[in-house]
Amino acid sequence: MSILDIIILILIISWLGGFSLRLGGGLIHLLLVVALIVLVFRLLS
């Protein structure tokens, strides 16, 4: 696992925690979008 994979995993877990606890607001969703973009970029490259 690279450091980028760990960051993506942490962002997704944070998003799920923020979604269930209603914390973070738009920032958590923005971080999830960034994590998904990075994940897609890594899969395509």
Stockholm file with secondary structure:
# STOCKHOLM 1.0

chainA/1-45         MSILDIIILILIISWLGGFSLRLGGGLIHLLLVVALIVLVFRLLS
#=GR chainA/1-45 SS CCHHHHHHHHHHHHHHHHHHHTCSTHHHHHHHHHHHHHHHHHHHC
#=GC SS_cons        CCHHHHHHHHHHHHHHHHHHHTCSTHHHHHHHHHHHHHHHHHHHC
//
